[in-house]
Amino acid sequence: MNLVSQAIEGARVMKMSGWENELQKRILNARAREVKQIQKANRSKALNEGMFYVTYGVVSTTIFVFHVYIFDGILITRDVFTVLGLVNVLQLELTKHLSLGVNVRQLCT
């Protein structure tokens, strides 16, 4: 926006000096960088959303499979509900902190 406002303010000087092409290149480069950043942020958001929906099923299934087949345990209703509650907390915290970390990293670059 800053480059566009500068171009509008200095349009007369720009026309007289023949700087239209140079300014257009600068504006297009700035827009291209902005589009890349937006695409990067959208990919990160999509990854975070995917992890949010997959985490619950994958982690809980893995825990139950290990409990039954590896450790020869028996699934009890009390244990199942406890594990599902803890996995729900894990799901929320993991996706929240991962997205915050990704956003901070993108702001630093």
Gaussian input, Z-matrix of N, CA and C with variables (Angstrom, degrees):
# hf/3-21g

backbone

0 1
 N
 C     1     B1
 C     2     B2     1     A1
 N     3     B3     2     A2     1     D1
 C     4     B4     3     A3     2     D2
 C     5     B5     4     A4     3     D3
 N     6     B6     5     A5     4     D4
 C     7     B7     6     A6     5     D5
 C     8     B8     7     A7     6     D6
 N     9     B9     8     A8     7     D7
 C    10    B10     9     A9     8     D8
 C    11    B11    10    A10     9     D9
 N    12    B12    11    A11    10    D10
 C    13    B13    12    A12    11    D11
 C    14    B14    13    A13    12    D12
 N    15    B15    14    A14    13    D13
 C    16    B16    15    A15    14    D14
 C    17    B17    16    A16    15    D15
 N    18    B18    17    A17    16    D16
 C    19    B19    18    A18    17    D17
 C    20    B20    19    A19    18    D18
 N    21    B21    20    A20    19    D19
 C    22    B22    21    A21    20    D20
 C    23    B23    22    A22    21    D21
 N    24    B24    23    A23    22    D22
 C    25    B25    24    A24    23    D23
 C    26    B26    25    A25    24    D24
 N    27    B27    26    A26    25    D25
 C    28    B28    27    A27    26    D26
 C    29    B29    28    A28    27    D27
 N    30    B30    29    A29    28    D28
 C    31    B31    30    A30    29    D29
 C    32    B32    31    A31    30    D30
 N    33    B33    32    A32    31    D31
 C    34    B34    33    A33    32    D32
 C    35    B35    34    A34    33    D33
 N    36    B36    35    A35    34    D34
 C    37    B37    36    A36    35    D35
 C    38    B38    37    A37    36    D36
 N    39    B39    38    A38    37    D37
 C    40    B40    39    A39    38    D38
 C    41    B41    40    A40    39    D39
 N    42    B42    41    A41    40    D40
 C    43    B43    42    A42    41    D41
 C    44    B44    43    A43    42    D42
 N    45    B45    44    A44    43    D43
 C    46    B46    45    A45    44    D44
 C    47    B47    46    A46    45    D45
 N    48    B48    47    A47    46    D46
 C    49    B49    48    A48    47    D47
 C    50    B50    49    A49    48    D48
 N    51    B51    50    A50    49    D49
 C    52    B52    51    A51    50    D50
 C    53    B53    52    A52    51    D51
 N    54    B54    53    A53    52    D52
 C    55    B55    54    A54    53    D53
 C    56    B56    55    A55    54    D54
 N    57    B57    56    A56    55    D55
 C    58    B58    57    A57    56    D56
 C    59    B59    58    A58    57    D57
 N    60    B60    59    A59    58    D58
 C    61    B61    60    A60    59    D59
 C    62    B62    61    A61    60    D60
 N    63    B63    62    A62    61    D61
 C    64    B64    63    A63    62    D62
 C    65    B65    64    A64    63    D63
 N    66    B66    65    A65    64    D64
 C    67    B67    66    A66    65    D65
 C    68    B68    67    A67    66    D66
 N    69    B69    68    A68    67    D67
 C    70    B70    69    A69    68    D68
 C    71    B71    70    A70    69    D69
 N    72    B72    71    A71    70    D70
 C    73    B73    72    A72    71    D71
 C    74    B74    73    A73    72    D72
 N    75    B75    74    A74    73    D73
 C    76    B76    75    A75    74    D74
 C    77    B77    76    A76    75    D75
 N    78    B78    77    A77    76    D76
 C    79    B79    78    A78    77    D77
 C    80    B80    79    A79    78    D78
 N    81    B81    80    A80    79    D79
 C    82    B82    81    A81    80    D80
 C    83    B83    82    A82    81    D81
 N    84    B84    83    A83    82    D82
 C    85    B85    84    A84    83    D83
 C    86    B86    85    A85    84    D84
 N    87    B87    86    A86    85    D85
 C    88    B88    87    A87    86    D86
 C    89    B89    88    A88    87    D87
 N    90    B90    89    A89    88    D88
 C    91    B91    90    A90    89    D89
 C    92    B92    91    A91    90    D90
 N    93    B93    92    A92    91    D91
 C    94    B94    93    A93    92    D92
 C    95    B95    94    A94    93    D93
 N    96    B96    95    A95    94    D94
 C    97    B97    96    A96    95    D95
 C    98    B98    97    A97    96    D96
 N    99    B99    98    A98    97    D97
 C   100   B100    99    A99    98    D98
 C   101   B101   100   A100    99    D99
 N   102   B102   101   A101   100   D100
 C   103   B103   102   A102   101   D101
 C   104   B104   103   A103   102   D102
 N   105   B105   104   A104   103   D103
 C   106   B106   105   A105   104   D104
 C   107   B107   106   A106   105   D105
 N   108   B108   107   A107   106   D106
 C   109   B109   108   A108   107   D107
 C   110   B110   109   A109   108   D108
 N   111   B111   110   A110   109   D109
 C   112   B112   111   A111   110   D110
 C   113   B113   112   A112   111   D111
 N   114   B114   113   A113   112   D112
 C   115   B115   114   A114   113   D113
 C   116   B116   115   A115   114   D114
 N   117   B117   116   A116   115   D115
 C   118   B118   117   A117   116   D116
 C   119   B119   118   A118   117   D117
 N   120   B120   119   A119   118   D118
 C   121   B121   120   A120   119   D119
 C   122   B122   121   A121   120   D120
 N   123   B123   122   A122   121   D121
 C   124   B124   123   A123   122   D122
 C   125   B125   124   A124   123   D123
 N   126   B126   125   A125   124   D124
 C   127   B127   126   A126   125   D125
 C   128   B128   127   A127   126   D126
 N   129   B129   128   A128   127   D127
 C   130   B130   129   A129   128   D128
 C   131   B131   130   A130   129   D129
 N   132   B132   131   A131   130   D130
 C   133   B133   132   A132   131   D131
 C   134   B134   133   A133   132   D132
 N   135   B135   134   A134   133   D133
 C   136   B136   135   A135   134   D134
 C   137   B137   136   A136   135   D135
 N   138   B138   137   A137   136   D136
 C   139   B139   138   A138   137   D137
 C   140   B140   139   A139   138   D138
 N   141   B141   140   A140   139   D139
 C   142   B142   141   A141   140   D140
 C   143   B143   142   A142   141   D141
 N   144   B144   143   A143   142   D142
 C   145   B145   144   A144   143   D143
 C   146   B146   145   A145   144   D144
 N   147   B147   146   A146   145   D145
 C   148   B148   147   A147   146   D146
 C   149   B149   148   A148   147   D147
 N   150   B150   149   A149   148   D148
 C   151   B151   150   A150   149   D149
 C   152   B152   151   A151   150   D150
 N   153   B153   152   A152   151   D151
 C   154   B154   153   A153   152   D152
 C   155   B155   154   A154   153   D153
 N   156   B156   155   A155   154   D154
 C   157   B157   156   A156   155   D155
 C   158   B158   157   A157   156   D156
 N   159   B159   158   A158   157   D157
 C   160   B160   159   A159   158   D158
 C   161   B161   160   A160   159   D159
 N   162   B162   161   A161   160   D160
 C   163   B163   162   A162   161   D161
 C   164   B164   163   A163   162   D162
 N   165   B165   164   A164   163   D163
 C   166   B166   165   A165   164   D164
 C   167   B167   166   A166   165   D165
 N   168   B168   167   A167   166   D166
 C   169   B169   168   A168   167   D167
 C   170   B170   169   A169   168   D168
 N   171   B171   170   A170   169   D169
 C   172   B172   171   A171   170   D170
 C   173   B173   172   A172   171   D171
 N   174   B174   173   A173   172   D172
 C   175   B175   174   A174   173   D173
 C   176   B176   175   A175   174   D174
 N   177   B177   176   A176   175   D175
 C   178   B178   177   A177   176   D176
 C   179   B179   178   A178   177   D177
 N   180   B180   179   A179   178   D178
 C   181   B181   180   A180   179   D179
 C   182   B182   181   A181   180   D180
 N   183   B183   182   A182   181   D181
 C   184   B184   183   A183   182   D182
 C   185   B185   184   A184   183   D183
 N   186   B186   185   A185   184   D184
 C   187   B187   186   A186   185   D185
 C   188   B188   187   A187   186   D186
 N   189   B189   188   A188   187   D187
 C   190   B190   189   A189   188   D188
 C   191   B191   190   A190   189   D189
 N   192   B192   191   A191   190   D190
 C   193   B193   192   A192   191   D191
 C   194   B194   193   A193   192   D192
 N   195   B195   194   A194   193   D193
 C   196   B196   195   A195   194   D194
 C   197   B197   196   A196   195   D195
 N   198   B198   197   A197   196   D196
 C   199   B199   198   A198   197   D197
 C   200   B200   199   A199   198   D198
 N   201   B201   200   A200   199   D199
 C   202   B202   201   A201   200   D200
 C   203   B203   202   A202   201   D201
 N   204   B204   203   A203   202   D202
 C   205   B205   204   A204   203   D203
 C   206   B206   205   A205   204   D204
 N   207   B207   206   A206   205   D205
 C   208   B208   207   A207   206   D206
 C   209   B209   208   A208   207   D207
 N   210   B210   209   A209   208   D208
 C   211   B211   210   A210   209   D209
 C   212   B212   211   A211   210   D210
 N   213   B213   212   A212   211   D211
 C   214   B214   213   A213   212   D212
 C   215   B215   214   A214   213   D213
 N   216   B216   215   A215   214   D214
 C   217   B217   216   A216   215   D215
 C   218   B218   217   A217   216   D216
 N   219   B219   218   A218   217   D217
 C   220   B220   219   A219   218   D218
 C   221   B221   220   A220   219   D219
 N   222   B222   221   A221   220   D220
 C   223   B223   222   A222   221   D221
 C   224   B224   223   A223   222   D222
 N   225   B225   224   A224   223   D223
 C   226   B226   225   A225   224   D224
 C   227   B227   226   A226   225   D225
 N   228   B228   227   A227   226   D226
 C   229   B229   228   A228   227   D227
 C   230   B230   229   A229   228   D228
 N   231   B231   230   A230   229   D229
 C   232   B232   231   A231   230   D230
 C   233   B233   232   A232   231   D231
 N   234   B234   233   A233   232   D232
 C   235   B235   234   A234   233   D233
 C   236   B236   235   A235   234   D234
 N   237   B237   236   A236   235   D235
 C   238   B238   237   A237   236   D236
 C   239   B239   238   A238   237   D237
 N   240   B240   239   A239   238   D238
 C   241   B241   240   A240   239   D239
 C   242   B242   241   A241   240   D240
 N   243   B243   242   A242   241   D241
 C   244   B244   243   A243   242   D242
 C   245   B245   244   A244   243   D243
 N   246   B246   245   A245   244   D244
 C   247   B247   246   A246   245   D245
 C   248   B248   247   A247   246   D246
 N   249   B249   248   A248   247   D247
 C   250   B250   249   A249   248   D248
 C   251   B251   250   A250   249   D249
 N   252   B252   251   A251   250   D250
 C   253   B253   252   A252   251   D251
 C   254   B254   253   A253   252   D252
 N   255   B255   254   A254   253   D253
 C   256   B256   255   A255   254   D254
 C   257   B257   256   A256   255   D255
 N   258   B258   257   A257   256   D256
 C   259   B259   258   A258   257   D257
 C   260   B260   259   A259   258   D258
 N   261   B261   260   A260   259   D259
 C   262   B262   261   A261   260   D260
 C   263   B263   262   A262   261   D261
 N   264   B264   263   A263   262   D262
 C   265   B265   264   A264   263   D263
 C   266   B266   265   A265   264   D264
 N   267   B267   266   A266   265   D265
 C   268   B268   267   A267   266   D266
 C   269   B269   268   A268   267   D267
 N   270   B270   269   A269   268   D268
 C   271   B271   270   A270   269   D269
 C   272   B272   271   A271   270   D270
 N   273   B273   272   A272   271   D271
 C   274   B274   273   A273   272   D272
 C   275   B275   274   A274   273   D273
 N   276   B276   275   A275   274   D274
 C   277   B277   276   A276   275   D275
 C   278   B278   277   A277   276   D276
 N   279   B279   278   A278   277   D277
 C   280   B280   279   A279   278   D278
 C   281   B281   280   A280   279   D279
 N   282   B282   281   A281   280   D280
 C   283   B283   282   A282   281   D281
 C   284   B284   283   A283   282   D282
 N   285   B285   284   A284   283   D283
 C   286   B286   285   A285   284   D284
 C   287   B287   286   A286   285   D285
 N   288   B288   287   A287   286   D286
 C   289   B289   288   A288   287   D287
 C   290   B290   289   A289   288   D288
 N   291   B291   290   A290   289   D289
 C   292   B292   291   A291   290   D290
 C   293   B293   292   A292   291   D291
 N   294   B294   293   A293   292   D292
 C   295   B295   294   A294   293   D293
 C   296   B296   295   A295   294   D294
 N   297   B297   296   A296   295   D295
 C   298   B298   297   A297   296   D296
 C   299   B299   298   A298   297   D297
 N   300   B300   299   A299   298   D298
 C   301   B301   300   A300   299   D299
 C   302   B302   301   A301   300   D300
 N   303   B303   302   A302   301   D301
 C   304   B304   303   A303   302   D302
 C   305   B305   304   A304   303   D303
 N   306   B306   305   A305   304   D304
 C   307   B307   306   A306   305   D305
 C   308   B308   307   A307   306   D306
 N   309   B309   308   A308   307   D307
 C   310   B310   309   A309   308   D308
 C   311   B311   310   A310   309   D309
 N   312   B312   311   A311   310   D310
 C   313   B313   312   A312   311   D311
 C   314   B314   313   A313   312   D312
 N   315   B315   314   A314   313   D313
 C   316   B316   315   A315   314   D314
 C   317   B317   316   A316   315   D315
 N   318   B318   317   A317   316   D316
 C   319   B319   318   A318   317   D317
 C   320   B320   319   A319   318   D318
 N   321   B321   320   A320   319   D319
 C   322   B322   321   A321   320   D320
 C   323   B323   322   A322   321   D321
 N   324   B324   323   A323   322   D322
 C   325   B325   324   A324   323   D323
 C   326   B326   325   A325   324   D324

   B1=1.4517
   B2=1.5362
   B3=1.3063
   B4=1.4541
   B5=1.5255
   B6=1.3294
   B7=1.4662
   B8=1.5248
   B9=1.3239
   B10=1.4658
   B11=1.5212
   B12=1.3358
   B13=1.4671
   B14=1.5323
   B15=1.3355
   B16=1.4616
   B17=1.5272
   B18=1.3283
   B19=1.4673
   B20=1.5200
   B21=1.3366
   B22=1.4687
   B23=1.5208
   B24=1.3424
   B25=1.4681
   B26=1.5283
   B27=1.3051
   B28=1.4621
   B29=1.5136
   B30=1.3117
   B31=1.4662
   B32=1.5331
   B33=1.3121
   B34=1.4708
   B35=1.5319
   B36=1.3410
   B37=1.4664
   B38=1.5231
   B39=1.3149
   B40=1.4599
   B41=1.5315
   B42=1.3302
   B43=1.4655
   B44=1.5273
   B45=1.3026
   B46=1.4667
   B47=1.5277
   B48=1.3151
   B49=1.4663
   B50=1.5274
   B51=1.3389
   B52=1.4605
   B53=1.5322
   B54=1.3162
   B55=1.4718
   B56=1.5279
   B57=1.3154
   B58=1.4675
   B59=1.5279
   B60=1.3154
   B61=1.4709
   B62=1.5248
   B63=1.3246
   B64=1.4676
   B65=1.5196
   B66=1.3244
   B67=1.4605
   B68=1.5292
   B69=1.3142
   B70=1.4549
   B71=1.5220
   B72=1.3193
   B73=1.4689
   B74=1.5204
   B75=1.3391
   B76=1.4730
   B77=1.5265
   B78=1.3324
   B79=1.4721
   B80=1.5251
   B81=1.3237
   B82=1.4655
   B83=1.5253
   B84=1.3370
   B85=1.4711
   B86=1.5238
   B87=1.3311
   B88=1.4610
   B89=1.5242
   B90=1.3130
   B91=1.4733
   B92=1.5284
   B93=1.3130
   B94=1.4689
   B95=1.5293
   B96=1.3479
   B97=1.4669
   B98=1.5351
   B99=1.3193
   B100=1.4631
   B101=1.5252
   B102=1.3200
   B103=1.4629
   B104=1.5279
   B105=1.3323
   B106=1.4666
   B107=1.5150
   B108=1.3260
   B109=1.4610
   B110=1.5203
   B111=1.3095
   B112=1.4660
   B113=1.5243
   B114=1.3201
   B115=1.4606
   B116=1.5172
   B117=1.3175
   B118=1.4606
   B119=1.5282
   B120=1.3244
   B121=1.4606
   B122=1.5226
   B123=1.3168
   B124=1.4684
   B125=1.5240
   B126=1.3407
   B127=1.4686
   B128=1.5200
   B129=1.3178
   B130=1.4655
   B131=1.5297
   B132=1.3189
   B133=1.4607
   B134=1.5255
   B135=1.3200
   B136=1.4602
   B137=1.5300
   B138=1.3289
   B139=1.4607
   B140=1.5218
   B141=1.3119
   B142=1.4529
   B143=1.5264
   B144=1.3202
   B145=1.4652
   B146=1.5248
   B147=1.3290
   B148=1.4607
   B149=1.5146
   B150=1.3272
   B151=1.4681
   B152=1.5167
   B153=1.3332
   B154=1.4590
   B155=1.5229
   B156=1.3164
   B157=1.4540
   B158=1.5287
   B159=1.3128
   B160=1.4565
   B161=1.5322
   B162=1.3182
   B163=1.4582
   B164=1.5236
   B165=1.3015
   B166=1.4593
   B167=1.5275
   B168=1.3038
   B169=1.4619
   B170=1.5219
   B171=1.3107
   B172=1.4677
   B173=1.5260
   B174=1.3142
   B175=1.4633
   B176=1.5160
   B177=1.3280
   B178=1.4632
   B179=1.5316
   B180=1.3137
   B181=1.4688
   B182=1.5231
   B183=1.3123
   B184=1.4663
   B185=1.5250
   B186=1.3078
   B187=1.4721
   B188=1.5145
   B189=1.3211
   B190=1.4638
   B191=1.5240
   B192=1.3233
   B193=1.4681
   B194=1.5227
   B195=1.3199
   B196=1.4623
   B197=1.5173
   B198=1.3164
   B199=1.4620
   B200=1.5334
   B201=1.3161
   B202=1.4744
   B203=1.5212
   B204=1.3239
   B205=1.4619
   B206=1.5300
   B207=1.3024
   B208=1.4626
   B209=1.5257
   B210=1.3332
   B211=1.4630
   B212=1.5235
   B213=1.3256
   B214=1.4737
   B215=1.5205
   B216=1.3115
   B217=1.4619
   B218=1.5144
   B219=1.3175
   B220=1.4658
   B221=1.5179
   B222=1.3297
   B223=1.4581
   B224=1.5256
   B225=1.3015
   B226=1.4594
   B227=1.5230
   B228=1.3080
   B229=1.4584
   B230=1.5231
   B231=1.3140
   B232=1.4627
   B233=1.5373
   B234=1.3250
   B235=1.4709
   B236=1.5264
   B237=1.3354
   B238=1.4659
   B239=1.5225
   B240=1.3348
   B241=1.4623
   B242=1.5285
   B243=1.3228
   B244=1.4583
   B245=1.5240
   B246=1.3228
   B247=1.4641
   B248=1.5241
   B249=1.3244
   B250=1.4628
   B251=1.5263
   B252=1.3243
   B253=1.4637
   B254=1.5164
   B255=1.3312
   B256=1.4607
   B257=1.5313
   B258=1.3233
   B259=1.4700
   B260=1.5282
   B261=1.3268
   B262=1.4684
   B263=1.5200
   B264=1.3280
   B265=1.4653
   B266=1.5254
   B267=1.3292
   B268=1.4679
   B269=1.5233
   B270=1.3088
   B271=1.4638
   B272=1.5215
   B273=1.3113
   B274=1.4627
   B275=1.5239
   B276=1.3232
   B277=1.4632
   B278=1.5327
   B279=1.3216
   B280=1.4613
   B281=1.5175
   B282=1.3076
   B283=1.4622
   B284=1.5186
   B285=1.3269
   B286=1.4731
   B287=1.5294
   B288=1.3218
   B289=1.4548
   B290=1.5235
   B291=1.3051
   B292=1.4600
   B293=1.5223
   B294=1.3378
   B295=1.4683
   B296=1.5227
   B297=1.3295
   B298=1.4653
   B299=1.5300
   B300=1.3217
   B301=1.4643
   B302=1.5131
   B303=1.3137
   B304=1.4716
   B305=1.5151
   B306=1.3406
   B307=1.4663
   B308=1.5240
   B309=1.3185
   B310=1.4593
   B311=1.5178
   B312=1.3153
   B313=1.4675
   B314=1.5205
   B315=1.3316
   B316=1.4554
   B317=1.5187
   B318=1.3326
   B319=1.4501
   B320=1.5276
   B321=1.3347
   B322=1.4539
   B323=1.5238
   B324=1.3338
   B325=1.4658
   B326=1.5011
   A1=110.60
   A2=115.92
   A3=119.79
   A4=110.98
   A5=115.72
   A6=118.81
   A7=111.27
   A8=117.10
   A9=120.63
   A10=109.90
   A11=116.57
   A12=118.39
   A13=111.08
   A14=116.75
   A15=119.35
   A16=110.73
   A17=116.32
   A18=119.65
   A19=111.04
   A20=116.10
   A21=119.23
   A22=110.44
   A23=116.15
   A24=119.77
   A25=111.66
   A26=116.68
   A27=119.31
   A28=113.31
   A29=117.55
   A30=120.74
   A31=111.79
   A32=116.77
   A33=119.57
   A34=110.39
   A35=116.18
   A36=120.11
   A37=109.85
   A38=115.13
   A39=120.50
   A40=110.82
   A41=117.38
   A42=121.10
   A43=111.00
   A44=115.07
   A45=118.09
   A46=111.90
   A47=116.75
   A48=120.08
   A49=113.13
   A50=117.79
   A51=120.64
   A52=113.49
   A53=116.59
   A54=120.53
   A55=112.63
   A56=118.70
   A57=120.84
   A58=111.98
   A59=115.98
   A60=119.79
   A61=111.92
   A62=116.44
   A63=120.21
   A64=111.13
   A65=116.53
   A66=119.99
   A67=110.90
   A68=116.96
   A69=120.54
   A70=110.21
   A71=117.97
   A72=121.17
   A73=110.80
   A74=117.17
   A75=120.41
   A76=111.25
   A77=116.04
   A78=120.05
   A79=110.20
   A80=117.56
   A81=120.83
   A82=111.65
   A83=117.45
   A84=120.21
   A85=111.31
   A86=117.02
   A87=120.56
   A88=110.61
   A89=117.20
   A90=120.88
   A91=111.40
   A92=117.01
   A93=120.40
   A94=110.69
   A95=116.81
   A96=119.86
   A97=111.14
   A98=115.69
   A99=120.33
   A100=111.21
   A101=117.29
   A102=121.27
   A103=110.50
   A104=117.75
   A105=120.80
   A106=111.17
   A107=117.10
   A108=120.42
   A109=111.16
   A110=117.39
   A111=121.17
   A112=110.22
   A113=117.67
   A114=120.65
   A115=111.20
   A116=117.24
   A117=121.82
   A118=110.43
   A119=116.81
   A120=121.36
   A121=110.77
   A122=117.75
   A123=120.82
   A124=111.74
   A125=117.15
   A126=119.49
   A127=110.92
   A128=116.34
   A129=120.28
   A130=111.09
   A131=116.69
   A132=120.31
   A133=110.83
   A134=117.34
   A135=120.95
   A136=110.74
   A137=116.99
   A138=120.89
   A139=110.72
   A140=116.79
   A141=121.25
   A142=111.24
   A143=117.17
   A144=120.72
   A145=111.00
   A146=116.36
   A147=119.71
   A148=112.13
   A149=116.34
   A150=119.96
   A151=111.08
   A152=117.30
   A153=121.18
   A154=110.98
   A155=117.52
   A156=120.54
   A157=113.01
   A158=118.14
   A159=121.12
   A160=112.33
   A161=117.02
   A162=121.78
   A163=112.48
   A164=117.59
   A165=121.81
   A166=111.45
   A167=116.66
   A168=120.22
   A169=113.47
   A170=116.52
   A171=120.54
   A172=111.09
   A173=117.52
   A174=120.39
   A175=111.04
   A176=118.28
   A177=119.96
   A178=111.08
   A179=117.64
   A180=120.12
   A181=110.84
   A182=117.14
   A183=121.01
   A184=110.88
   A185=116.97
   A186=120.52
   A187=110.82
   A188=117.43
   A189=120.39
   A190=111.78
   A191=117.33
   A192=120.44
   A193=110.43
   A194=117.20
   A195=119.75
   A196=111.06
   A197=117.12
   A198=121.13
   A199=111.12
   A200=116.46
   A201=119.82
   A202=111.79
   A203=118.24
   A204=120.24
   A205=114.42
   A206=118.33
   A207=120.37
   A208=111.05
   A209=117.09
   A210=120.71
   A211=113.11
   A212=117.56
   A213=123.29
   A214=112.42
   A215=116.58
   A216=121.14
   A217=111.26
   A218=114.45
   A219=122.04
   A220=107.22
   A221=115.88
   A222=119.61
   A223=109.59
   A224=115.36
   A225=122.30
   A226=106.68
   A227=116.50
   A228=121.03
   A229=111.58
   A230=116.74
   A231=121.72
   A232=110.19
   A233=116.83
   A234=120.90
   A235=111.74
   A236=116.54
   A237=120.78
   A238=110.46
   A239=117.12
   A240=119.87
   A241=111.82
   A242=116.62
   A243=119.93
   A244=110.70
   A245=116.76
   A246=120.88
   A247=110.40
   A248=117.69
   A249=120.26
   A250=111.53
   A251=117.17
   A252=120.16
   A253=111.93
   A254=117.14
   A255=120.62
   A256=111.79
   A257=116.43
   A258=119.71
   A259=109.88
   A260=117.00
   A261=119.98
   A262=110.79
   A263=117.51
   A264=121.24
   A265=109.99
   A266=116.46
   A267=120.87
   A268=110.55
   A269=116.29
   A270=121.19
   A271=110.82
   A272=117.49
   A273=120.63
   A274=111.85
   A275=116.67
   A276=120.10
   A277=111.78
   A278=116.46
   A279=120.21
   A280=111.09
   A281=116.93
   A282=119.27
   A283=111.18
   A284=117.24
   A285=119.43
   A286=110.30
   A287=116.79
   A288=119.76
   A289=112.46
   A290=118.01
   A291=120.07
   A292=110.67
   A293=116.22
   A294=118.73
   A295=111.16
   A296=117.96
   A297=120.03
   A298=110.39
   A299=116.60
   A300=120.39
   A301=112.67
   A302=116.36
   A303=120.52
   A304=110.48
   A305=117.05
   A306=120.33
   A307=111.34
   A308=118.04
   A309=120.97
   A310=109.74
   A311=117.10
   A312=120.28
   A313=110.94
   A314=117.22
   A315=119.65
   A316=111.87
   A317=117.61
   A318=120.04
   A319=111.03
   A320=116.75
   A321=120.16
   A322=112.96
   A323=117.72
   A324=119.77
   A325=111.90
   D1=-36.62
   D2=-178.95
   D3=-62.86
   D4=-42.75
   D5=179.73
   D6=-65.79
   D7=-37.87
   D8=-179.33
   D9=-67.29
   D10=-43.15
   D11=179.56
   D12=-65.88
   D13=-36.99
   D14=175.76
   D15=-64.07
   D16=-37.73
   D17=-179.89
   D18=-66.09
   D19=-39.35
   D20=-180.00
   D21=-67.66
   D22=-42.95
   D23=-179.37
   D24=-65.80
   D25=-37.07
   D26=-176.45
   D27=-104.08
   D28=27.28
   D29=-175.94
   D30=-61.13
   D31=-40.21
   D32=-178.00
   D33=-65.40
   D34=-46.32
   D35=179.82
   D36=-64.29
   D37=-40.31
   D38=-179.34
   D39=-62.82
   D40=-42.67
   D41=-179.41
   D42=-66.05
   D43=-41.52
   D44=-178.44
   D45=-69.30
   D46=-32.15
   D47=-176.55
   D48=-91.76
   D49=-13.14
   D50=179.53
   D51=77.78
   D52=35.84
   D53=-177.54
   D54=-98.43
   D55=11.85
   D56=-175.33
   D57=-58.41
   D58=-46.48
   D59=-176.46
   D60=-65.23
   D61=-40.87
   D62=-179.85
   D63=-64.57
   D64=-43.95
   D65=179.84
   D66=-67.28
   D67=-37.75
   D68=177.81
   D69=-62.38
   D70=-40.41
   D71=177.79
   D72=-62.86
   D73=-42.54
   D74=179.58
   D75=-63.76
   D76=-41.69
   D77=179.45
   D78=-65.16
   D79=-44.01
   D80=179.78
   D81=-64.63
   D82=-38.31
   D83=176.81
   D84=-64.92
   D85=-42.28
   D86=178.86
   D87=-63.81
   D88=-41.05
   D89=178.26
   D90=-66.26
   D91=-38.32
   D92=179.22
   D93=-64.55
   D94=-41.62
   D95=177.12
   D96=-63.08
   D97=-40.85
   D98=179.38
   D99=-64.12
   D100=-42.44
   D101=179.10
   D102=-63.84
   D103=-39.45
   D104=177.64
   D105=-62.64
   D106=-41.81
   D107=178.75
   D108=-64.65
   D109=-40.89
   D110=179.19
   D111=-65.39
   D112=-42.31
   D113=178.47
   D114=-64.23
   D115=-39.68
   D116=178.21
   D117=-63.14
   D118=-44.16
   D119=178.79
   D120=-64.21
   D121=-40.10
   D122=179.35
   D123=-66.80
   D124=-37.79
   D125=175.85
   D126=-63.29
   D127=-41.16
   D128=179.07
   D129=-64.99
   D130=-40.71
   D131=177.62
   D132=-64.49
   D133=-39.75
   D134=179.03
   D135=-65.23
   D136=-41.58
   D137=176.73
   D138=-61.79
   D139=-42.79
   D140=179.27
   D141=-63.20
   D142=-44.22
   D143=178.19
   D144=-62.86
   D145=-42.63
   D146=177.77
   D147=-61.24
   D148=-43.82
   D149=177.69
   D150=-62.88
   D151=-37.89
   D152=-179.85
   D153=-59.63
   D154=-44.75
   D155=-176.23
   D156=-80.40
   D157=-26.31
   D158=-177.33
   D159=-87.70
   D160=-31.01
   D161=-173.51
   D162=-56.16
   D163=-47.24
   D164=-174.85
   D165=-58.26
   D166=-51.20
   D167=-177.92
   D168=-68.96
   D169=-44.64
   D170=-176.14
   D171=-67.36
   D172=-47.65
   D173=-177.06
   D174=-67.26
   D175=-46.04
   D176=-179.00
   D177=-65.41
   D178=-41.21
   D179=178.00
   D180=-63.80
   D181=-42.21
   D182=178.69
   D183=-61.66
   D184=-44.03
   D185=179.13
   D186=-61.75
   D187=-45.80
   D188=-178.35
   D189=-67.21
   D190=-39.68
   D191=178.42
   D192=-64.14
   D193=-44.88
   D194=177.38
   D195=-62.21
   D196=-42.41
   D197=-177.79
   D198=-62.67
   D199=-42.86
   D200=-175.48
   D201=-82.50
   D202=-49.45
   D203=-171.33
   D204=-89.59
   D205=-34.66
   D206=-177.68
   D207=-87.72
   D208=-46.91
   D209=-176.29
   D210=-97.30
   D211=5.62
   D212=178.97
   D213=52.26
   D214=42.27
   D215=179.40
   D216=-92.45
   D217=171.45
   D218=177.66
   D219=-116.41
   D220=134.04
   D221=179.03
   D222=-77.90
   D223=123.09
   D224=177.39
   D225=-112.16
   D226=144.94
   D227=-177.36
   D228=-54.29
   D229=-42.71
   D230=-179.40
   D231=-59.52
   D232=-44.93
   D233=-179.57
   D234=-67.40
   D235=-39.86
   D236=-179.78
   D237=-61.91
   D238=-47.61
   D239=-179.34
   D240=-66.42
   D241=-35.93
   D242=177.17
   D243=-64.45
   D244=-46.03
   D245=179.90
   D246=-63.84
   D247=-42.98
   D248=-179.87
   D249=-63.68
   D250=-38.14
   D251=176.43
   D252=-64.81
   D253=-43.57
   D254=179.55
   D255=-68.11
   D256=-36.76
   D257=177.95
   D258=-67.05
   D259=-35.13
   D260=176.49
   D261=-62.59
   D262=-42.83
   D263=176.59
   D264=-63.49
   D265=-43.51
   D266=178.23
   D267=-59.52
   D268=-43.83
   D269=-179.13
   D270=-59.74
   D271=-47.76
   D272=-178.77
   D273=-66.14
   D274=-45.63
   D275=-177.30
   D276=-68.81
   D277=-41.74
   D278=-179.23
   D279=-61.34
   D280=-48.64
   D281=-176.84
   D282=-71.13
   D283=-33.90
   D284=179.60
   D285=-66.81
   D286=-49.82
   D287=-176.91
   D288=-72.63
   D289=-32.33
   D290=176.93
   D291=-64.58
   D292=-44.76
   D293=-179.69
   D294=-66.34
   D295=-36.52
   D296=177.21
   D297=-65.03
   D298=-41.76
   D299=178.61
   D300=-63.90
   D301=-40.36
   D302=178.21
   D303=-65.66
   D304=-42.21
   D305=179.80
   D306=-64.51
   D307=-40.68
   D308=178.66
   D309=-65.15
   D310=-41.83
   D311=179.76
   D312=-63.08
   D313=-40.38
   D314=-179.87
   D315=-68.61
   D316=-33.67
   D317=178.77
   D318=-69.34
   D319=-30.90
   D320=-178.41
   D321=-76.58
   D322=-21.06
   D323=-178.69
   D324=-93.79

